[in-house]
Structure formats: C-alpha cells, structure tokens
Amino acid sequence: MSEKKINRILVGVDDSADALLAFDYAITRAKEDDAELIIASVLESDELSVFQAMDKDFIHG
C-alpha cells in the first residue's frame, strides 16, 4: 500500500520548541512530496489573546 501524496501542508508556528519541530517536519515533508507549504503565525499581545479575538461578542464589545 503506497502512502498518499500530500499537495498542501499547513503548519502553525510560534516561538515554542514544539512549533519549531513541527515547522522542521513540515519543511521536510513538503520537499519530499513537492507540496505547497503554508505557514500560519499567531501573535498574541498582552491586551488580546487569540481566543478573545475569535469571540465575536468580545470583539464587538
């Protein structure tokens, strides 16, 4: 049974060690599969967390 070819890879990155490992793996896998690599980065400030930003009631308040 052959492994399914991946066309696109989405990887989320921040400044954590786990994110760096995921990023390294995503780069390697994208090269192996000749896949498009999409990188998402979320930056939180002390004033607004990512969870607050996703809450429409918080944003409109």
PDB file of N, CA, C and O in Angstrom, chain B, residues numbered from 101:
ATOM      1  N   MET B 101       0.845  -1.189   0.000  1.00  0.00           N
ATOM      2  CA  MET B 101       0.000   0.000   0.000  1.00  0.00           C
ATOM      3  C   MET B 101       0.882   1.242   0.000  1.00  0.00           C
ATOM      4  O   MET B 101       1.730   1.408   0.876  1.00  0.00           O
ATOM      5  N   SER B 102       0.681   2.109  -0.980  1.00  0.00           N
ATOM      6  CA  SER B 102       1.510   3.307  -1.074  1.00  0.00           C
ATOM      7  C   SER B 102       0.940   4.429  -0.218  1.00  0.00           C
ATOM      8  O   SER B 102      -0.260   4.497   0.045  1.00  0.00           O
ATOM      9  N   GLU B 103       1.828   5.293   0.199  1.00  0.00           N
ATOM     10  CA  GLU B 103       1.433   6.437   1.020  1.00  0.00           C
ATOM     11  C   GLU B 103       0.782   7.491   0.130  1.00  0.00           C
ATOM     12  O   GLU B 103       1.232   7.733  -0.989  1.00  0.00           O
ATOM     13  N   LYS B 104      -0.281   8.116   0.635  1.00  0.00           N
ATOM     14  CA  LYS B 104      -0.998   9.141  -0.122  1.00  0.00           C
ATOM     15  C   LYS B 104      -0.123  10.381  -0.276  1.00  0.00           C
ATOM     16  O   LYS B 104       0.490  10.839   0.689  1.00  0.00           O
ATOM     17  N   LYS B 105      -0.067  10.921  -1.488  1.00  0.00           N
ATOM     18  CA  LYS B 105       0.703  12.135  -1.753  1.00  0.00           C
ATOM     19  C   LYS B 105      -0.056  13.343  -1.200  1.00  0.00           C
ATOM     20  O   LYS B 105      -1.264  13.482  -1.391  1.00  0.00           O
ATOM     21  N   ILE B 106       0.662  14.182  -0.533  1.00  0.00           N
ATOM     22  CA  ILE B 106       0.097  15.400   0.045  1.00  0.00           C
ATOM     23  C   ILE B 106       0.412  16.565  -0.889  1.00  0.00           C
ATOM     24  O   ILE B 106       1.545  16.718  -1.346  1.00  0.00           O
ATOM     25  N   ASN B 107      -0.612  17.392  -1.171  1.00  0.00           N
ATOM     26  CA  ASN B 107      -0.427  18.536  -2.071  1.00  0.00           C
ATOM     27  C   ASN B 107      -0.143  19.835  -1.343  1.00  0.00           C
ATOM     28  O   ASN B 107       0.602  20.682  -1.835  1.00  0.00           O
ATOM     29  N   ARG B 108      -0.741  19.993  -0.163  1.00  0.00           N
ATOM     30  CA  ARG B 108      -0.569  21.215   0.634  1.00  0.00           C
ATOM     31  C   ARG B 108      -0.376  20.845   2.090  1.00  0.00           C
ATOM     32  O   ARG B 108      -1.000  19.917   2.604  1.00  0.00           O
ATOM     33  N   ILE B 109       0.497  21.587   2.741  1.00  0.00           N
ATOM     34  CA  ILE B 109       0.749  21.401   4.169  1.00  0.00           C
ATOM     35  C   ILE B 109       0.578  22.752   4.848  1.00  0.00           C
ATOM     36  O   ILE B 109       1.154  23.754   4.424  1.00  0.00           O
ATOM     37  N   LEU B 110      -0.221  22.762   5.906  1.00  0.00           N
ATOM     38  CA  LEU B 110      -0.413  23.964   6.716  1.00  0.00           C
ATOM     39  C   LEU B 110       0.247  23.717   8.060  1.00  0.00           C
ATOM     40  O   LEU B 110      -0.057  22.730   8.730  1.00  0.00           O
ATOM     41  N   VAL B 111       1.140  24.597   8.455  1.00  0.00           N
ATOM     42  CA  VAL B 111       1.810  24.460   9.748  1.00  0.00           C
ATOM     43  C   VAL B 111       1.692  25.785  10.497  1.00  0.00           C
ATOM     44  O   VAL B 111       1.929  26.859   9.945  1.00  0.00           O
ATOM     45  N   GLY B 112       1.323  25.675  11.755  1.00  0.00           N
ATOM     46  CA  GLY B 112       1.246  26.843  12.624  1.00  0.00           C
ATOM     47  C   GLY B 112       2.547  27.001  13.390  1.00  0.00           C
ATOM     48  O   GLY B 112       3.095  26.023  13.899  1.00  0.00           O
ATOM     49  N   VAL B 113       3.033  28.203  13.472  1.00  0.00           N
ATOM     50  CA  VAL B 113       4.299  28.438  14.166  1.00  0.00           C
ATOM     51  C   VAL B 113       4.159  29.545  15.199  1.00  0.00           C
ATOM     52  O   VAL B 113       3.386  30.489  15.036  1.00  0.00           O
ATOM     53  N   ASP B 114       4.922  29.400  16.251  1.00  0.00           N
ATOM     54  CA  ASP B 114       5.103  30.447  17.252  1.00  0.00           C
ATOM     55  C   ASP B 114       6.524  30.294  17.759  1.00  0.00           C
ATOM     56  O   ASP B 114       7.352  29.694  17.074  1.00  0.00           O
ATOM     57  N   ASP B 115       6.826  30.807  18.909  1.00  0.00           N
ATOM     58  CA  ASP B 115       8.208  30.747  19.380  1.00  0.00           C
ATOM     59  C   ASP B 115       8.481  29.557  20.304  1.00  0.00           C
ATOM     60  O   ASP B 115       9.480  29.555  21.023  1.00  0.00           O
ATOM     61  N   SER B 116       7.602  28.542  20.293  1.00  0.00           N
ATOM     62  CA  SER B 116       7.802  27.384  21.161  1.00  0.00           C
ATOM     63  C   SER B 116       8.683  26.333  20.480  1.00  0.00           C
ATOM     64  O   SER B 116       8.805  26.303  19.256  1.00  0.00           O
ATOM     65  N   ALA B 117       9.286  25.484  21.291  1.00  0.00           N
ATOM     66  CA  ALA B 117      10.129  24.402  20.774  1.00  0.00           C
ATOM     67  C   ALA B 117       9.303  23.416  19.948  1.00  0.00           C
ATOM     68  O   ALA B 117       9.772  22.932  18.917  1.00  0.00           O
ATOM     69  N   ASP B 118       8.082  23.113  20.386  1.00  0.00           N
ATOM     70  CA  ASP B 118       7.223  22.193  19.644  1.00  0.00           C
ATOM     71  C   ASP B 118       6.877  22.744  18.264  1.00  0.00           C
ATOM     72  O   ASP B 118       6.831  21.991  17.292  1.00  0.00           O
ATOM     73  N   ALA B 119       6.637  24.035  18.173  1.00  0.00           N
ATOM     74  CA  ALA B 119       6.319  24.648  16.885  1.00  0.00           C
ATOM     75  C   ALA B 119       7.512  24.574  15.942  1.00  0.00           C
ATOM     76  O   ALA B 119       7.342  24.369  14.740  1.00  0.00           O
ATOM     77  N   LEU B 120       8.708  24.738  16.475  1.00  0.00           N
ATOM     78  CA  LEU B 120       9.909  24.638  15.649  1.00  0.00           C
ATOM     79  C   LEU B 120      10.073  23.222  15.102  1.00  0.00           C
ATOM     80  O   LEU B 120      10.444  23.043  13.942  1.00  0.00           O
ATOM     81  N   LEU B 121       9.798  22.220  15.929  1.00  0.00           N
ATOM     82  CA  LEU B 121       9.852  20.834  15.463  1.00  0.00           C
ATOM     83  C   LEU B 121       8.815  20.582  14.368  1.00  0.00           C
ATOM     84  O   LEU B 121       9.112  19.941  13.360  1.00  0.00           O
ATOM     85  N   ALA B 122       7.602  21.087  14.572  1.00  0.00           N
ATOM     86  CA  ALA B 122       6.546  20.920  13.572  1.00  0.00           C
ATOM     87  C   ALA B 122       6.930  21.618  12.263  1.00  0.00           C
ATOM     88  O   ALA B 122       6.689  21.090  11.178  1.00  0.00           O
ATOM     89  N   PHE B 123       7.516  22.783  12.374  1.00  0.00           N
ATOM     90  CA  PHE B 123       7.939  23.539  11.198  1.00  0.00           C
ATOM     91  C   PHE B 123       9.017  22.785  10.425  1.00  0.00           C
ATOM     92  O   PHE B 123       8.957  22.689   9.199  1.00  0.00           O
ATOM     93  N   ASP B 124      10.001  22.252  11.145  1.00  0.00           N
ATOM     94  CA  ASP B 124      11.062  21.466  10.503  1.00  0.00           C
ATOM     95  C   ASP B 124      10.494  20.255   9.781  1.00  0.00           C
ATOM     96  O   ASP B 124      10.891  19.946   8.658  1.00  0.00           O
ATOM     97  N   TYR B 125       9.548  19.563  10.445  1.00  0.00           N
ATOM     98  CA  TYR B 125       8.923  18.395   9.822  1.00  0.00           C
ATOM     99  C   TYR B 125       8.128  18.801   8.582  1.00  0.00           C
ATOM    100  O   TYR B 125       8.182  18.119   7.559  1.00  0.00           O
ATOM    101  N   ALA B 126       7.393  19.905   8.672  1.00  0.00           N
ATOM    102  CA  ALA B 126       6.587  20.364   7.544  1.00  0.00           C
ATOM    103  C   ALA B 126       7.469  20.715   6.342  1.00  0.00           C
ATOM    104  O   ALA B 126       7.107  20.426   5.202  1.00  0.00           O
ATOM    105  N   ILE B 127       8.603  21.326   6.591  1.00  0.00           N
ATOM    106  CA  ILE B 127       9.536  21.645   5.506  1.00  0.00           C
ATOM    107  C   ILE B 127      10.023  20.365   4.842  1.00  0.00           C
ATOM    108  O   ILE B 127      10.021  20.249   3.616  1.00  0.00           O
ATOM    109  N   THR B 128      10.440  19.404   5.665  1.00  0.00           N
ATOM    110  CA  THR B 128      10.935  18.137   5.133  1.00  0.00           C
ATOM    111  C   THR B 128       9.864  17.432   4.322  1.00  0.00           C
ATOM    112  O   THR B 128      10.125  16.967   3.212  1.00  0.00           O
ATOM    113  N   ARG B 129       8.667  17.351   4.869  1.00  0.00           N
ATOM    114  CA  ARG B 129       7.574  16.652   4.184  1.00  0.00           C
ATOM    115  C   ARG B 129       7.169  17.371   2.899  1.00  0.00           C
ATOM    116  O   ARG B 129       6.870  16.723   1.896  1.00  0.00           O
ATOM    117  N   ALA B 130       7.158  18.702   2.920  1.00  0.00           N
ATOM    118  CA  ALA B 130       6.817  19.466   1.716  1.00  0.00           C
ATOM    119  C   ALA B 130       7.833  19.211   0.605  1.00  0.00           C
ATOM    120  O   ALA B 130       7.463  19.082  -0.562  1.00  0.00           O
ATOM    121  N   LYS B 131       9.102  19.139   0.967  1.00  0.00           N
ATOM    122  CA  LYS B 131      10.137  18.841  -0.028  1.00  0.00           C
ATOM    123  C   LYS B 131       9.959  17.439  -0.587  1.00  0.00           C
ATOM    124  O   LYS B 131      10.060  17.236  -1.797  1.00  0.00           O
ATOM    125  N   GLU B 132       9.693  16.461   0.289  1.00  0.00           N
ATOM    126  CA  GLU B 132       9.531  15.072  -0.142  1.00  0.00           C
ATOM    127  C   GLU B 132       8.356  14.901  -1.095  1.00  0.00           C
ATOM    128  O   GLU B 132       8.446  14.152  -2.067  1.00  0.00           O
ATOM    129  N   ASP B 133       7.256  15.592  -0.820  1.00  0.00           N
ATOM    130  CA  ASP B 133       6.032  15.447  -1.617  1.00  0.00           C
ATOM    131  C   ASP B 133       5.875  16.527  -2.677  1.00  0.00           C
ATOM    132  O   ASP B 133       4.880  16.548  -3.401  1.00  0.00           O
ATOM    133  N   ASP B 134       6.857  17.429  -2.772  1.00  0.00           N
ATOM    134  CA  ASP B 134       6.750  18.575  -3.674  1.00  0.00           C
ATOM    135  C   ASP B 134       5.429  19.295  -3.423  1.00  0.00           C
ATOM    136  O   ASP B 134       4.699  19.636  -4.354  1.00  0.00           O
ATOM    137  N   ALA B 135       5.142  19.518  -2.145  1.00  0.00           N
ATOM    138  CA  ALA B 135       3.872  20.111  -1.719  1.00  0.00           C
ATOM    139  C   ALA B 135       4.045  21.600  -1.429  1.00  0.00           C
ATOM    140  O   ALA B 135       5.137  22.074  -1.118  1.00  0.00           O
ATOM    141  N   GLU B 136       2.942  22.311  -1.541  1.00  0.00           N
ATOM    142  CA  GLU B 136       2.903  23.722  -1.167  1.00  0.00           C
ATOM    143  C   GLU B 136       2.911  23.809   0.356  1.00  0.00           C
ATOM    144  O   GLU B 136       2.153  23.100   1.018  1.00  0.00           O
ATOM    145  N   LEU B 137       3.742  24.656   0.910  1.00  0.00           N
ATOM    146  CA  LEU B 137       3.833  24.831   2.356  1.00  0.00           C
ATOM    147  C   LEU B 137       3.212  26.175   2.728  1.00  0.00           C
ATOM    148  O   LEU B 137       3.640  27.229   2.256  1.00  0.00           O
ATOM    149  N   ILE B 138       2.195  26.112   3.582  1.00  0.00           N
ATOM    150  CA  ILE B 138       1.512  27.314   4.054  1.00  0.00           C
ATOM    151  C   ILE B 138       1.851  27.474   5.531  1.00  0.00           C
ATOM    152  O   ILE B 138       1.669  26.547   6.320  1.00  0.00           O
ATOM    153  N   ILE B 139       2.339  28.638   5.896  1.00  0.00           N
ATOM    154  CA  ILE B 139       2.777  28.892   7.262  1.00  0.00           C
ATOM    155  C   ILE B 139       1.846  29.910   7.907  1.00  0.00           C
ATOM    156  O   ILE B 139       1.632  31.002   7.380  1.00  0.00           O
ATOM    157  N   ALA B 140       1.297  29.533   9.056  1.00  0.00           N
ATOM    158  CA  ALA B 140       0.425  30.433   9.806  1.00  0.00           C
ATOM    159  C   ALA B 140       1.100  30.784  11.117  1.00  0.00           C
ATOM    160  O   ALA B 140       1.601  29.911  11.824  1.00  0.00           O
ATOM    161  N   SER B 141       1.109  32.046  11.428  1.00  0.00           N
ATOM    162  CA  SER B 141       1.710  32.511  12.668  1.00  0.00           C
ATOM    163  C   SER B 141       0.697  33.357  13.424  1.00  0.00           C
ATOM    164  O   SER B 141       0.067  34.250  12.858  1.00  0.00           O
ATOM    165  N   VAL B 142       0.552  33.066  14.693  1.00  0.00           N
ATOM    166  CA  VAL B 142      -0.377  33.816  15.533  1.00  0.00           C
ATOM    167  C   VAL B 142       0.438  34.553  16.586  1.00  0.00           C
ATOM    168  O   VAL B 142       1.222  33.957  17.324  1.00  0.00           O
ATOM    169  N   LEU B 143       0.237  35.835  16.634  1.00  0.00           N
ATOM    170  CA  LEU B 143       0.943  36.656  17.604  1.00  0.00           C
ATOM    171  C   LEU B 143      -0.076  37.187  18.601  1.00  0.00           C
ATOM    172  O   LEU B 143      -1.044  37.847  18.222  1.00  0.00           O
ATOM    173  N   GLU B 144       0.144  36.898  19.863  1.00  0.00           N
ATOM    174  CA  GLU B 144      -0.744  37.408  20.907  1.00  0.00           C
ATOM    175  C   GLU B 144      -0.073  38.570  21.609  1.00  0.00           C
ATOM    176  O   GLU B 144       1.135  38.575  21.844  1.00  0.00           O
ATOM    177  N   SER B 145      -0.882  39.541  21.932  1.00  0.00           N
ATOM    178  CA  SER B 145      -0.383  40.644  22.741  1.00  0.00           C
ATOM    179  C   SER B 145      -0.941  40.477  24.149  1.00  0.00           C
ATOM    180  O   SER B 145      -1.830  39.656  24.377  1.00  0.00           O
ATOM    181  N   ASP B 146      -0.430  41.240  25.073  1.00  0.00           N
ATOM    182  CA  ASP B 146      -0.934  41.170  26.441  1.00  0.00           C
ATOM    183  C   ASP B 146      -2.369  41.679  26.532  1.00  0.00           C
ATOM    184  O   ASP B 146      -3.082  41.361  27.484  1.00  0.00           O
ATOM    185  N   GLU B 147      -2.793  42.463  25.550  1.00  0.00           N
ATOM    186  CA  GLU B 147      -4.119  43.061  25.595  1.00  0.00           C
ATOM    187  C   GLU B 147      -5.211  42.164  25.012  1.00  0.00           C
ATOM    188  O   GLU B 147      -6.379  42.304  25.372  1.00  0.00           O
ATOM    189  N   LEU B 148      -4.844  41.244  24.117  1.00  0.00           N
ATOM    190  CA  LEU B 148      -5.844  40.448  23.413  1.00  0.00           C
ATOM    191  C   LEU B 148      -5.275  39.070  23.105  1.00  0.00           C
ATOM    192  O   LEU B 148      -4.263  38.950  22.414  1.00  0.00           O
ATOM    193  N   SER B 149      -5.926  38.034  23.619  1.00  0.00           N
ATOM    194  CA  SER B 149      -5.477  36.673  23.309  1.00  0.00           C
ATOM    195  C   SER B 149      -6.160  36.196  22.036  1.00  0.00           C
ATOM    196  O   SER B 149      -7.143  36.788  21.589  1.00  0.00           O
ATOM    197  N   VAL B 150      -5.642  35.138  21.464  1.00  0.00           N
ATOM    198  CA  VAL B 150      -6.226  34.584  20.240  1.00  0.00           C
ATOM    199  C   VAL B 150      -7.653  34.103  20.488  1.00  0.00           C
ATOM    200  O   VAL B 150      -8.491  34.184  19.590  1.00  0.00           O
ATOM    201  N   PHE B 151      -7.941  33.611  21.673  1.00  0.00           N
ATOM    202  CA  PHE B 151      -9.292  33.144  21.990  1.00  0.00           C
ATOM    203  C   PHE B 151     -10.270  34.317  22.078  1.00  0.00           C
ATOM    204  O   PHE B 151     -11.419  34.200  21.652  1.00  0.00           O
ATOM    205  N   GLN B 152      -9.826  35.425  22.620  1.00  0.00           N
ATOM    206  CA  GLN B 152     -10.668  36.621  22.660  1.00  0.00           C
ATOM    207  C   GLN B 152     -10.916  37.147  21.250  1.00  0.00           C
ATOM    208  O   GLN B 152     -12.015  37.609  20.942  1.00  0.00           O
ATOM    209  N   ALA B 153      -9.916  37.078  20.408  1.00  0.00           N
ATOM    210  CA  ALA B 153     -10.045  37.571  19.038  1.00  0.00           C
ATOM    211  C   ALA B 153     -11.058  36.752  18.242  1.00  0.00           C
ATOM    212  O   ALA B 153     -11.667  37.269  17.305  1.00  0.00           O
ATOM    213  N   MET B 154     -11.247  35.490  18.597  1.00  0.00           N
ATOM    214  CA  MET B 154     -12.205  34.638  17.893  1.00  0.00           C
ATOM    215  C   MET B 154     -13.617  34.767  18.453  1.00  0.00           C
ATOM    216  O   MET B 154     -14.556  34.214  17.882  1.00  0.00           O
ATOM    217  N   ASP B 155     -13.781  35.475  19.542  1.00  0.00           N
ATOM    218  CA  ASP B 155     -15.089  35.643  20.175  1.00  0.00           C
ATOM    219  C   ASP B 155     -15.745  36.927  19.663  1.00  0.00           C
ATOM    220  O   ASP B 155     -15.338  38.029  20.032  1.00  0.00           O
ATOM    221  N   LYS B 156     -16.764  36.774  18.809  1.00  0.00           N
ATOM    222  CA  LYS B 156     -17.381  37.960  18.184  1.00  0.00           C
ATOM    223  C   LYS B 156     -17.978  38.899  19.232  1.00  0.00           C
ATOM    224  O   LYS B 156     -17.974  40.115  19.043  1.00  0.00           O
ATOM    225  N   ASP B 157     -18.487  38.353  20.323  1.00  0.00           N
ATOM    226  CA  ASP B 157     -19.060  39.211  21.368  1.00  0.00           C
ATOM    227  C   ASP B 157     -17.979  40.047  22.058  1.00  0.00           C
ATOM    228  O   ASP B 157     -18.218  41.201  22.412  1.00  0.00           O
ATOM    229  N   PHE B 158     -16.805  39.473  22.247  1.00  0.00           N
ATOM    230  CA  PHE B 158     -15.697  40.202  22.866  1.00  0.00           C
ATOM    231  C   PHE B 158     -15.227  41.327  21.944  1.00  0.00           C
ATOM    232  O   PHE B 158     -15.010  42.453  22.392  1.00  0.00           O
ATOM    233  N   ILE B 159     -15.072  41.016  20.651  1.00  0.00           N
ATOM    234  CA  ILE B 159     -14.577  41.999  19.684  1.00  0.00           C
ATOM    235  C   ILE B 159     -15.556  43.154  19.535  1.00  0.00           C
ATOM    236  O   ILE B 159     -15.146  44.315  19.501  1.00  0.00           O
ATOM    237  N   HIS B 160     -16.841  42.847  19.446  1.00  0.00           N
ATOM    238  CA  HIS B 160     -17.837  43.908  19.245  1.00  0.00           C
ATOM    239  C   HIS B 160     -18.110  44.681  20.532  1.00  0.00           C
ATOM    240  O   HIS B 160     -18.680  45.772  20.492  1.00  0.00           O
ATOM    241  N   GLY B 161     -17.709  44.127  21.664  1.00  0.00           N
ATOM    242  CA  GLY B 161     -17.892  44.810  22.944  1.00  0.00           C
ATOM    243  C   GLY B 161     -16.817  45.805  23.134  1.00  0.00           C
ATOM    244  O   GLY B 161     -16.786  46.493  24.154  1.00  0.00           O
TER     245      GLY B 161
END
